[in-house]
C-alpha cells in the first residue's frame, strides 16, 4: 500500500528586468526575496492557525517544520524559480491541510499591495502586529527605488501572474504611517548613541544642534533593530519641535535604518507615459549636505542635475522626476525656442539619453 503524500502548494516567482540579464540574478537579491517570502508564509500560517502573538514575534520550531518553502531548479525565461510549501521530510508532527489556502492568501496579499487595497490586506491579516510585520518584511525584499527588476508571483494552478515593482513600497509606507498626520511625519538623520530595549527607545545625536533626541519606536520594529552604535541612521516618526523648529523628540517611529550612501546607478527612468534610457548608465554618489547633515544630495553638472531629499527613496524619485522634466523642457521642444546655454544642455542630454517605447507592466 503506497504511503499518502502530505499536502503541498506550488507557485512560481519570477524576477525579470535589467538586473536579470543572461538568465542570472544577483545573489543578494535572490536571498532577499526567498528569505522574505518564507517570513510572509510563517505570518500567514500564524493567522490560519489562530496563534496568539506576544510582544515579539518568534516562529516556533514546529511551524518551521510544517511551513517551510523549498525552491526548485530555476526555469528558463527571466529568472523563474518554482517554490513548494510543504513540511520537512522527517517531521513527526500532524500535517495541516491548509497549504493551498495559505498560498491563496499569499497571492491575495500581493494583489492587495499591487492595487493598494488596504481593506483586503486587513482581511488577510486581521491582527495589526502581524499585518505590520508582513508589510515591513515585504518592503525589505521588493525592488528598491534604483533597482531595475520586478517580482512576479503565480500559483501553479492559476494562469495569472502578479507583478510587483518598487512602486509598491510607496503604498506600504503610506499604510504604515496612515494614523500619523502627514505634516507631523519627519525623517531625522543622526548618529546612533544608544538603544534601550526595555523602554523601546533609540537615542541619536542630531547634527544641526548637537543635541540628543529620544525616538520611541513601535515594538514590531524590534526584530530588525540596528545593533551597531556610532553609525549614522535615519529615523522616521511623529515629531515634537522646539521654538527654533528643531525636533526634540520622535514618537510612533515607523522606520529605523542606516544612512545609505552607496552609488545610485540610473539606467532608465519612467513616468508621465514615457521611458528614458541612459545610453551610458548615470552613476551618482549621494552625500549628506555639509550644513545640516539631514539632506542627501547628488550632483551631475554635465547634465545639469542637482537633487536633494531627506531619504534615499525620495532622492531617487527626485532624480527621476528632474530627468523627465529636463527632457520635456529641453529636448521635446523646438530648438529655436532655447537660449544658447539651454541648447548646449539639450545636446548633452541627447548624447546620454534616448526615449524608448514604454511597455505596460502586468498586474
C-alpha positions in Angstrom: 0.0 0.0 0.0 1.5 3.3 -1.1 2.2 6.0 1.5 -0.1 9.0 1.4 1.9 12.1 0.4 1.4 15.2 2.5 -0.5 18.1 1.0 1.6 20.8 -0.6 1.1 24.0 -2.6 3.1 25.3 -5.5 3.9 28.6 -7.1 6.5 30.3 -9.2 8.4 33.5 -8.5 9.8 35.3 -11.5 12.4 38.0 -11.3 12.8 40.0 -14.5 14.4 43.2 -15.7 17.9 44.5 -16.4 19.2 43.1 -13.2 18.4 39.6 -14.5 20.1 39.7 -17.9 21.5 36.4 -19.3 19.2 34.5 -17.0 21.2 35.4 -14.0 20.2 37.0 -10.7 22.4 38.8 -8.1 22.8 36.6 -5.1 21.8 39.3 -2.6 18.5 39.9 -4.4 17.8 36.1 -4.6 18.5 35.6 -0.9 16.4 38.7 0.0 13.4 37.5 -2.0 13.4 33.9 -0.8 14.0 34.8 2.8 11.3 37.4 2.7 8.7 35.1 1.1 9.4 32.5 3.8 8.7 35.1 6.5 5.4 36.0 4.9 4.4 32.4 4.8 5.1 32.0 8.5 3.0 35.0 9.2 0.1 33.7 7.1 0.3 30.3 8.9 0.1 32.1 12.2 -3.1 33.7 11.1 -4.5 30.4 9.8 -3.7 28.6 13.0 -5.1 31.4 15.1 -2.0 31.5 17.2 -1.6 34.3 19.8 1.2 36.8 19.2 3.3 38.1 22.1 5.3 41.3 22.4 7.9 39.9 20.0 7.0 37.6 17.1 9.0 34.4 17.1 8.5 31.4 14.7 8.1 28.2 16.7 10.2 25.2 15.7 7.1 23.1 14.8 5.9 25.9 12.4 9.3 26.0 10.7 9.0 22.3 10.2 5.4 22.4 8.8 5.5 25.6 6.7 8.9 25.6 5.0 9.3 26.8 1.5 11.5 24.9 -0.9 13.0 26.2 -4.1 13.2 24.0 -7.1 15.6 24.3 -10.1 15.2 27.6 -11.9 13.2 27.7 -15.1 14.3 29.4 -18.3 13.0 32.8 -19.1 13.8 35.8 -16.9 14.8 34.1 -13.7 11.9 31.9 -12.6 12.0 29.6 -9.5 9.3 27.1 -8.6 8.6 27.1 -4.9 6.8 24.5 -2.8 5.1 24.9 0.5 5.4 21.6 2.4 6.5 20.1 5.7 10.0 18.9 6.3 10.5 15.3 5.2 11.3 14.0 8.7 8.6 15.9 10.5 6.7 13.8 13.0 4.0 16.4 13.5 0.4 16.2 12.3 0.4 17.6 8.8 -2.0 20.5 8.3 -4.4 20.7 5.3 -4.2 24.5 4.7 -1.3 24.8 2.4 -3.4 25.7 -0.6 -5.3 28.3 1.5 -2.0 29.9 2.6 -0.8 30.1 -1.0 -4.1 31.7 -2.0 -3.7 34.2 0.8 -0.1 34.9 -0.3 -1.4 35.7 -3.7 -4.2 37.8 -2.2 -1.8 39.7 -0.1 0.5 40.5 -3.0 -2.6 41.5 -5.0 -3.7 43.9 -2.3 -0.3 45.5 -2.3 -0.4 46.0 -6.0 -3.8 47.5 -6.1 -3.4 49.5 -2.8 -6.4 47.7 -1.4 -5.7 48.1 2.3 -9.1 46.6 3.3 -8.1 43.3 1.7 -4.8 43.4 3.5 -6.7 43.8 6.8 -8.9 40.8 5.9 -5.8 38.6 5.3 -4.0 39.9 8.4 -6.6 40.9 11.0 -4.0 41.3 13.7 -2.3 44.6 13.4 1.1 43.3 14.7 1.2 40.5 12.1 -0.1 42.8 9.4 2.6 45.5 10.1 5.3 42.8 10.3 4.2 41.4 6.9 4.3 44.9 5.4 7.8 45.5 6.7 9.1 42.1 5.7 7.7 42.7 2.2 9.2 46.1 2.0 12.7 44.6 2.6 12.6 42.2 -0.4 10.8 44.3 -3.0 12.9 46.0 -5.7 14.5 49.2 -4.3 13.9 52.5 -6.0 17.0 52.3 -8.1 16.8 48.6 -8.9 15.5 47.7 -12.4 13.8 44.5 -11.8 10.3 43.3 -10.8 9.0 40.4 -8.9 6.4 38.1 -10.5 4.3 35.6 -8.5 1.9 33.0 -9.8 0.3 29.9 -8.2 0.8 26.7 -10.2 -2.9 26.1 -10.7 -3.5 29.7 -11.9 -2.7 31.3 -15.2 -2.4 34.8 -13.6 0.9 36.3 -12.7 1.1 39.3 -10.3 3.9 41.7 -11.0 5.3 43.7 -8.0 7.5 46.8 -8.7 9.3 49.3 -6.5 6.1 51.4 -6.6 4.5 49.0 -4.1 7.0 50.3 -1.4 5.2 53.7 -1.6 1.9 52.0 -0.8 3.4 50.2 2.1 4.9 53.4 3.5 1.6 55.2 3.2 -0.2 52.4 5.1 2.4 52.2 7.9 2.1 56.0 8.6 -1.7 56.3 7.9 -2.5 57.0 11.6 0.0 59.9 11.7 -0.9 63.3 10.2 1.1 63.8 7.1 2.5 67.2 8.3 3.7 65.5 11.5 5.9 62.9 9.9 9.6 63.6 9.8 12.8 61.8 8.9 15.7 62.7 11.1 19.3 61.8 10.4 21.8 61.5 13.2 24.5 59.4 15.0 23.2 56.4 16.9 24.1 56.8 20.5 22.3 54.1 22.3 19.3 51.7 22.3 17.1 51.0 25.4 15.1 47.8 24.5 13.2 48.0 27.8 11.9 51.5 27.1 11.7 50.9 23.3 13.9 53.9 22.9 16.6 54.9 20.4 18.8 57.9 21.1 20.6 59.7 18.3 22.7 62.9 18.2 21.2 65.5 15.8 23.9 67.3 13.9 22.3 70.8 13.5 22.0 71.3 17.3 24.4 68.6 18.5 21.7 67.6 21.0 20.5 64.1 21.7 17.0 63.2 20.5 14.9 60.4 22.0 13.0 58.3 19.5 10.3 56.0 20.8 9.8 53.1 18.3 7.0 50.7 17.7 7.5 47.3 19.2 7.2 45.5 15.9 10.4 47.2 14.8 12.5 45.5 17.4 13.4 42.3 15.4 15.0 44.5 12.7 16.7 46.9 15.0 20.2 48.3 14.2 22.7 46.9 16.7 25.9 48.9 15.8 26.5 52.1 17.7 28.2 55.2 16.4 26.8 54.9 12.8 24.6 57.5 11.0 21.0 56.4 11.0 17.7 57.7 9.8 14.6 57.6 11.9 11.0 58.3 10.7 8.2 59.1 13.0 5.9 61.8 14.6 8.0 64.7 15.8 7.9 67.4 18.5 9.7 70.7 17.7 11.3 73.3 19.9 10.8 77.0 19.5 13.5 77.2 16.8 11.8 74.5 14.7 14.3 71.7 15.5 13.0 68.2 16.5 13.4 67.3 20.2 11.6 64.0 20.3 10.1 61.4 17.9 7.3 59.1 18.8 5.5 56.3 16.8 8.7 55.7 14.9 7.9 53.6 11.9 11.4 53.2 10.3 14.9 53.0 11.6 17.7 52.3 9.1 21.3 53.1 8.4 22.1 56.0 6.1 22.7 54.5 2.7 25.4 56.5 0.7 26.1 53.7 -1.8 26.2 54.6 -5.5 22.9 55.1 -7.3 23.0 53.6 -10.8 20.4 55.2 -13.1 19.8 53.2 -16.2 16.3 54.1 -17.1 13.5 56.4 -16.0 9.8 56.0 -16.4 6.9 58.4 -15.8 4.3 60.6 -17.5 3.7 57.8 -20.1 7.3 57.8 -21.3 10.5 55.8 -20.7 14.0 57.3 -20.9 17.0 55.0 -21.2 20.5 56.2 -20.3 22.9 55.2 -23.2 25.7 55.1 -20.6 24.4 54.5 -17.1 24.5 57.5 -14.8 26.5 56.6 -11.7 25.7 59.1 -8.9 27.2 59.2 -5.4 24.9 60.7 -2.7 26.4 62.8 0.1 25.0 64.4 3.3 24.8 68.1 3.0 27.6 69.8 4.9 25.5 72.3 6.8 22.9 70.1 8.5 23.7 66.5 7.5 20.0 66.0 7.1 19.7 66.0 3.3 21.0 63.5 0.8 22.5 65.4 -2.2 23.6 64.3 -5.7 25.1 66.5 -8.4 25.9 65.8 -12.1 26.9 69.1 -13.6 27.3 67.6 -17.1 23.6 67.1 -17.4 22.6 69.9 -15.0 21.4 67.5 -12.3 21.3 68.8 -8.7 18.9 67.0 -6.4 18.3 66.7 -2.7 15.9 64.9 -0.4 15.6 63.5 3.2 15.7 59.8 2.3 17.3 57.7 -0.4 14.0 56.6 -1.9 12.8 60.2 -2.1 16.2 61.2 -3.6 15.8 58.6 -6.4 12.3 59.7 -7.1 13.5 63.3 -7.4 16.3 62.3 -9.7 13.8 60.5 -12.0 11.4 63.5 -12.0 14.2 66.0 -12.7 15.5 64.0 -15.7 11.9 63.7 -17.0 11.4 67.4 -16.5 14.6 68.3 -18.3 13.8 66.0 -21.2 10.4 67.7 -21.7 11.8 71.3 -21.2 15.0 70.9 -23.3 14.5 68.0 -25.7 10.8 67.8 -26.5 10.7 71.4 -27.6 11.8 73.4 -30.7 15.5 74.2 -30.6 14.7 77.7 -31.9 13.0 78.5 -28.6 16.1 77.7 -26.5 18.8 80.1 -25.4 22.5 79.1 -26.1 23.1 77.5 -22.7 19.8 75.6 -22.9 20.8 74.3 -26.4 24.1 73.1 -25.0 22.4 71.3 -22.2 20.0 69.8 -24.7 22.9 68.4 -26.7 24.4 66.8 -23.6 21.1 65.2 -22.7 20.6 63.8 -26.2 24.2 62.4 -26.0 23.4 60.5 -22.8 19.6 59.7 -23.0 17.2 58.2 -25.5 13.4 57.9 -25.3 12.1 54.3 -25.9 8.7 52.7 -26.0 7.2 52.3 -22.6 5.7 48.8 -22.4 2.9 48.5 -19.8 3.6 46.2 -16.8 1.4 43.3 -15.9 -0.8 43.4 -12.7 
